[in-house]
Amino acid sequence: MYILAAICTLAGAAVARTSARIVTRPVTSLIQAARKIQKGDLTPRVKVNGDDEISVLQKTFNSMMDRIQETIEEREMACRVLDKYAQAVEEKAIRDEMTGLYNYRYFYTRLDEEIERSQRMKTPLSVLILDLDNFKEVNDRYGHVAGDYLLREMTTRLQGLLRSADILARYGGDECAIILPDTSLEEAQVIAGRIQKAFASEPLTVQDFDPIRITLSIGAAQYEEKFTPEDFIHTADQALYEAKKAGGNQARFAAAAAK
């Protein structure tokens, strides 16, 4: 290491001009400190004694190590800041700005991952597509501010009803999609029923406006080997269409919808 070489050179010059008995101990401490630095330890400093040439060398050594450590700490701090910024940018890229849910693009990224996992582990996989009933009426009557409020309220309520492994995303407009790992269609029916019951027993209302009841329709499907990701979602979407056609405020499942 260059530091060790420089210290040894300076120490040799100092030894030549000072008695061996006086300089042996401080020079030894400098060399020991330099060897620790060579091994990656930047904390060693040496004790400064007097004002002779050896003392100047000791002060120079300590000052040099202070500057090196400050530079390294500054770089480490900059790296931490950059890492946090990169994480924030990455998080922003996968989130829907208005609801805070995962966005459409990230939903399909996770869907691909969960399909691959389902195939590899031979475990079931289901999805739910959810749509607010009469949402257009809210936007037409109260404006988009009220509509945005309802979407955020739906988001909060759904998050409280789902399992930690479930993946909730805003699919588009007033639609949300939920990936249910390790979940059969029968189990998805139970989850959909729980969501349906929660929204039916306490419909969403528009804050600061005349009361208007907003309920929820759901379509569900289970993954099959023949499905592409688009086929999978289309099957659940068709089940949702059946639920809406039947009057809304209910859930439909792909097997029943296909009959």
C-alpha positions in Angstrom: 0.0 0.0 0.0 1.3 3.5 -0.9 0.6 4.8 2.6 2.9 2.2 4.2 5.7 2.9 1.7 5.5 6.7 2.2 5.5 6.3 6.0 8.5 4.0 5.9 10.4 6.4 3.6 9.7 9.4 5.9 10.5 7.3 9.0 13.9 6.3 7.5 14.8 9.9 6.8 13.9 10.8 10.4 15.9 8.0 11.8 19.0 9.2 9.9 18.8 12.6 11.7 17.8 11.5 15.2 19.2 9.1 17.7 18.0 5.5 17.4 17.0 5.3 21.0 14.6 8.3 20.7 13.0 7.4 17.5 12.6 3.6 17.7 9.3 3.6 19.7 7.4 6.3 17.7 8.6 4.9 14.4 7.5 1.4 15.4 4.0 2.8 16.3 3.8 4.4 12.9 4.7 1.2 11.1 2.2 -0.8 13.2 -0.6 1.7 12.4 0.3 1.6 8.7 0.1 -2.2 8.7 -3.4 -2.1 10.2 -4.4 0.4 7.5 -3.0 -2.0 4.9 -5.4 -4.6 6.2 -8.4 -2.3 5.8 -8.6 -0.8 9.2 -8.7 3.0 8.8 -9.1 3.9 12.5 -5.4 3.8 13.8 -3.9 7.1 14.8 -0.6 7.7 16.5 0.3 9.7 19.6 2.1 12.9 18.9 5.1 13.6 21.1 7.0 16.9 21.1 7.8 19.1 18.1 10.7 17.3 16.4 10.7 15.8 12.9 9.1 12.6 14.2 6.3 14.6 15.7 5.7 16.3 12.3 5.6 12.9 10.7 3.1 11.7 13.3 0.9 14.8 12.8 1.1 14.3 9.0 0.1 10.7 9.4 -2.9 11.5 11.6 -4.1 14.4 9.3 -3.7 12.2 6.2 -5.8 9.4 7.8 -8.5 11.9 8.9 -8.9 13.2 5.4 -9.0 9.7 3.9 -11.7 8.6 6.4 -13.7 11.8 5.8 -13.6 11.1 2.0 -14.7 7.5 2.5 -17.5 8.5 4.8 -18.7 11.2 2.4 -18.7 8.7 -0.5 -20.6 6.1 1.6 -23.2 8.7 2.6 -23.6 9.7 -1.1 -24.1 6.1 -2.0 -26.7 5.7 0.7 -28.6 8.7 -0.6 -28.4 7.5 -4.1 -29.6 4.1 -3.1 -32.7 5.6 -1.3 -33.3 7.8 -4.3 -33.2 4.8 -6.7 -35.5 2.9 -4.5 -38.0 5.8 -4.4 -37.8 6.1 -8.2 -38.4 2.4 -8.6 -41.3 2.4 -6.2 -42.9 5.3 -8.0 -42.6 3.5 -11.3 -44.7 0.6 -10.1 -47.3 2.5 -8.2 -50.5 4.1 -9.3 -50.2 7.8 -8.4 -53.8 8.4 -7.3 -54.5 5.2 -5.2 -51.0 4.1 -4.3 -51.8 0.6 -5.6 -49.5 -1.3 -8.0 -50.1 -0.1 -11.5 -51.2 -2.0 -14.6 -47.7 -2.7 -15.9 -46.4 -4.0 -12.6 -49.5 -6.2 -12.2 -48.6 -8.1 -15.4 -45.0 -8.4 -14.2 -46.2 -10.0 -11.0 -48.8 -12.1 -12.9 -46.0 -13.6 -15.1 -44.0 -14.4 -12.0 -46.9 -16.0 -10.2 -47.8 -18.1 -13.2 -44.3 -19.3 -13.5 -44.3 -20.2 -9.8 -47.6 -21.9 -10.0 -46.4 -24.1 -12.9 -43.1 -24.9 -11.1 -44.7 -25.6 -7.7 -47.9 -27.2 -9.1 -50.0 -24.9 -6.9 -53.3 -23.2 -7.8 -53.5 -19.6 -8.8 -56.5 -17.4 -9.1 -57.4 -13.8 -9.9 -60.2 -11.4 -9.1 -61.3 -8.4 -11.2 -63.3 -5.9 -9.3 -65.4 -3.0 -10.7 -67.4 -0.3 -8.9 -71.1 -0.3 -9.8 -72.6 3.0 -10.9 -69.2 4.7 -10.9 -70.0 6.7 -14.0 -73.0 8.2 -12.3 -70.7 9.5 -9.5 -68.4 11.1 -12.0 -71.3 12.6 -14.0 -73.1 13.9 -11.0 -70.3 15.0 -8.6 -67.2 15.2 -10.8 -63.9 13.4 -10.8 -62.9 14.7 -7.4 -65.7 12.6 -5.9 -64.8 9.7 -8.1 -61.1 9.8 -7.0 -62.2 9.8 -3.4 -64.3 6.7 -3.9 -61.4 4.9 -5.6 -59.1 5.7 -2.6 -61.8 4.5 -0.2 -62.2 1.3 -2.2 -58.4 0.8 -2.0 -58.3 1.2 1.7 -61.2 -1.2 2.3 -59.8 -3.8 0.0 -56.3 -3.7 1.6 -58.0 -4.4 5.0 -59.7 -7.5 3.5 -56.8 -9.2 1.8 -54.1 -11.6 2.9 -50.4 -10.4 3.0 -49.5 -12.6 0.0 -52.3 -11.2 -2.2 -51.3 -8.7 -4.9 -53.7 -5.8 -5.3 -53.4 -3.5 -8.3 -55.3 -0.8 -10.1 -56.2 -2.4 -13.4 -57.7 0.7 -15.1 -60.4 3.3 -14.5 -62.5 2.0 -11.5 -61.3 -1.6 -11.9 -58.9 -3.3 -9.6 -57.3 -6.7 -10.0 -56.1 -9.1 -7.3 -53.6 -12.0 -7.8 -54.3 -14.8 -5.3 -51.3 -17.1 -5.0 -51.8 -20.7 -3.8 -55.6 -20.2 -4.2 -58.1 -22.5 -6.0 -61.3 -21.1 -7.6 -63.2 -22.5 -4.6 -61.0 -20.6 -2.2 -61.2 -17.5 -4.4 -65.0 -17.7 -4.1 -64.6 -17.5 -0.3 -62.4 -14.4 -0.6 -64.7 -12.8 -3.2 -67.6 -13.5 -0.9 -65.9 -11.8 2.0 -65.2 -8.8 -0.1 -68.7 -8.8 -1.6 -70.3 -9.0 1.9 -68.1 -6.2 3.2 -69.1 -3.8 0.4 -72.8 -4.9 0.3 -73.2 -4.4 4.1 -71.6 -1.0 4.0 -71.6 0.5 0.5 -69.2 3.3 -0.3 -70.5 6.8 0.0 -69.3 10.1 -1.4 -67.9 12.3 1.3 -69.3 15.8 1.6 -72.0 15.1 -1.1 -75.5 13.8 -1.0 -75.4 10.1 -0.1 -75.0 7.7 -3.0 -74.5 4.0 -2.5 -71.7 2.4 -4.4 -71.4 -1.4 -4.5 -68.9 -3.8 -6.1 -69.0 -6.5 -8.8 -66.4 -9.2 -9.0 -65.2 -11.7 -11.6 -62.9 -14.6 -10.8 -60.9 -17.2 -12.6 -58.4 -19.9 -11.9 -55.2 -20.4 -14.0 -55.1 -23.2 -16.5 -52.1 -24.5 -18.3 -53.5 -23.5 -21.7 -53.8 -19.8 -20.6 -51.6 -17.0 -21.6 -51.6 -14.2 -19.0 -54.0 -12.3 -21.3 -56.3 -15.3 -21.5 -56.2 -15.7 -17.8 -57.3 -12.1 -17.2 -59.8 -12.1 -20.1 -61.5 -15.2 -18.5 -61.9 -13.3 -15.2 -63.0 -10.2 -17.0 -65.8 -12.2 -18.8 -67.0 -13.4 -15.4 -67.1 -9.8 -14.2 -69.1 -8.9 -17.3 -71.6 -11.6 -16.4 -71.9 -10.1 -12.9 -72.5 -6.6 -14.2 -75.0 -7.9 -16.8 -76.9 -9.6 -14.0 -77.4 -6.3 -12.2 -74.1 -5.8 -10.3 -73.4 -6.0 -6.6 -72.5 -9.7 -7.0 -69.7 -12.1 -7.9 -69.4 -14.5 -10.8 -66.8 -17.2 -11.5 -65.3 -18.3 -14.7 -66.6 -21.9 -14.6 -70.2 -20.7 -14.1 -69.8 -17.9 -16.7 -68.5 -20.3 -19.3 -71.6 -22.6 -19.1 
